[in-house]
Amino acid sequence: MIVKVRGFCVACGSSLFWQEDGEDTISVGAGTLDNLPCDATTVVKHIFMADKGAYYDVCLLYTSDAA
C-alpha cells in the first residue's frame, strides 16, 4: 500500500485519515470518531491479512491485500 495523503491530529500526532495512491476514496480511522453507532460504517477491505495473528478469525468476504 502506497499512501498518497495522510492527515494527523495537530494536538497529539495521531493518524486520522489517509488516501492510498490510485484510490478515489479517503479512509478514516474508525477509532477517531466519537459515539459511532455500529451500523454507521461498512467494512469494504481488510489490509495486512498476511501479517494477522492466527488467533484472529476474519471473514474474507471482502477484498484484501494478501490472503
Sequence and secondary structure as in RCSB ss.txt:
>XXXX:A:sequence
MIVKVRGFCVACGSSLFWQEDGEDTISVGAGTLDNLPCDATTVVKHIFMADKGAYYDVCLLYTSDAA
>XXXX:A:secstr
  EEEEEE TTT  EEEEEETT SS EE GGGSTT  GGG    EE  GGGS TT     SSEES  
